[in-house]
Amino acid sequence: MPRLTNLDLDLVRTFLVVSEQRSFTRAGGRLGRSQSAISLQVRRLEEQLGQSLLSRDPRHVVLTEQGEAFLPQARRLLRLNDEILAGLAADDVEGEVRLGAPEDFATLHLPTVLGAFARSHPKVALTVTCDLTLNLLDRLREGALDMALVKREPLGPDLGVRVWREPLVWVGLDRDLPQREGPVPLIAAPSPCVYRRRAIAALEGDGRSWRATYTSPSLAGQLAALRGGLGLSVLPREMAPDDLTILTEGLPRLEDAEIALIKARGAAPPAAERLADYILSALDRQRLEPLPRGTGQA
């Protein structure tokens, strides 16, 4: 029988901070340790697990396949640890937390998570703002938000901590929409919507012309236009209602959607840190138990 090893939670916490910061130096600054000490701690954790968790080069730190698999487990370990300690210490965190999120993601994935957090932390005043990703980033820079869940490109800048990834699909009322003559009729949110930009880039990269037939910042408005047959749009697969068609023929492939959690600069208040940990853990569980298609139907 193999010898069982108890994981050192300090090493696990260091791994999480390095995976978030993507830098041993920045992680060291966050934890008050030197870069060499951080590197040594990660190496000790890798020895305990018998797995390589991080790929290192002079400029980048990237999670390996094993590191990606261990990341949600590490979050659950530390969240359980923190919950136990908080309960024993009768910790009653309080304060205000201002969270931003895209409307579509917030509609489908956040109500249950935020409701559970509010019930378990009654002294935290939670304010949620739904907006386009680039507007949320502006609010973060202006100090109007404590944290935000934002859409990012999978191959783009290393923006925040990735918390979600799911396929994007083309959606419309009729299966023959892509084969009709003329420019592709596009339904989307106004610029600077990430999905609008993704749809246009895919169409133009495939040599397809397009025209905006319906533009609305509201997800409900976009779904109404889709149901009216005014065109097609790009949605996360789980957001595609059952009464609409996922279009696969005659349209270019779309890269997956990614959602990242970004915190405002500076030290976050305890209530904001608690919410961030809660969201990361809850979304990990949702990712392992995906919602059926159409759950987000308006």
C-alpha positions, 0 to 999 in steps of 0.5 A, spaced: 500 500 500 503 506 498 504 511 503 499 517 504 502 524 504 498 530 507 498 536 503 501 542 506 496 547 505 501 553 505 504 550 499 497 549 496 496 557 498 502 559 494 501 555 488 494 558 488 497 565 488 502 564 483 497 561 478 493 567 479 499 572 478 503 568 473 509 570 476 513 568 482 516 575 483 509 578 484 506 572 488 512 573 493 510 580 493 503 578 495 505 573 500 511 577 503 516 572 501 522 572 496 522 569 489 526 563 491 522 562 497 516 561 492 519 557 487 522 552 493 515 552 495 512 550 489 517 545 488 516 542 494 508 541 493 510 538 486 514 533 490 508 531 494 504 530 489 508 527 484 506 532 478 509 538 475 504 543 476 507 549 473 511 550 466 517 556 467 521 560 463 524 567 464 518 571 462 512 566 463 509 562 468 504 557 465 499 552 468 501 545 466 495 540 464 496 537 471 496 544 474 490 546 471 486 539 473 489 541 480 487 548 481 479 547 482 481 542 487 486 546 491 481 552 491 476 547 494 481 545 499 483 552 502 476 554 502 474 548 506 480 550 511 478 557 511 471 556 513 473 551 518 477 556 521 472 562 520 467 558 524 471 556 530 474 563 530 466 566 530 469 570 524 463 575 522 465 578 516 462 585 514 462 591 509 460 593 502 462 589 496 461 591 489 461 586 484 461 587 476 459 581 471 456 581 464 449 580 464 449 573 460 453 570 465 450 573 471 443 571 469 445 564 468 451 562 473 450 567 479 444 568 482 444 562 486 451 563 488 450 570 490 444 568 494 447 563 498 453 568 499 448 573 502 445 568 506 451 566 509 454 573 510 448 577 512 453 583 514 456 584 507 452 589 503 453 586 496 452 590 490 452 587 483 453 591 476 451 588 469 455 591 463 459 590 457 466 587 459 470 593 457 465 598 461 466 593 467 474 594 466 473 602 466 469 601 472 475 597 476 480 602 474 476 608 476 475 605 483 467 604 482 468 596 483 472 592 488 472 586 483 469 584 476 467 577 472 469 579 465 470 576 458 477 575 455 480 572 449 483 565 450 489 567 447 489 574 449 492 578 455 493 574 461 487 578 464 485 576 471 484 569 474 480 564 469 474 561 472 470 559 467 470 556 459 465 554 455 464 553 447 461 559 443 455 557 438 452 561 432 444 561 434 438 563 430 431 561 429 432 557 422 437 552 420 437 555 413 439 562 415 447 562 413 445 559 406 441 565 404 443 570 399 447 577 401 450 579 408 450 575 414 444 578 418 447 579 425 444 580 432 449 583 437 450 587 443 453 594 441 461 595 441 465 594 445 462 587 446 467 581 446 462 576 443 460 582 437 467 582 436 468 575 436 463 574 431 465 579 426 472 577 426 470 570 425 465 572 419 471 577 416 476 571 417 472 567 413 471 572 407 463 573 409 460 579 409 455 581 414 450 587 417 448 589 423 440 587 423 439 588 431 443 591 436 441 591 443 445 591 450 440 587 453 440 579 452 432 579 453 432 584 447 437 580 443 433 573 444 427 577 442 430 579 435 433 571 434 426 569 436 423 574 431 427 571 425 431 577 424 438 574 424 443 570 428 448 571 434 453 568 438 452 565 445 455 561 450 452 554 448 448 553 455 445 560 454 442 557 447 434 557 449 431 550 446 426 554 442 432 556 437 437 552 433 444 552 434 447 553 427 453 549 425 453 549 417 456 554 413 459 558 419 466 559 421 468 556 428 468 560 434 473 559 439 471 558 446 469 563 451 473 565 457 470 568 464 476 571 468 475 574 475 479 581 476 480 584 483 481 592 483 488 594 485 491 595 492 489 590 498 482 588 498 477 588 504 476 582 507 469 582 505 471 582 498 476 577 499 471 572 502 466 573 496 472 572 491 473 565 494 466 563 494 465 565 487 471 561 485 469 555 489 462 555 487 463 556 479 468 550 480 463 546 482 458 548 477 463 547 472 464 540 474 456 539 474 454 543 468 447 546 467 443 543 461 442 547 455 437 552 455 437 553 463 438 561 461 432 562 457 429 568 458 
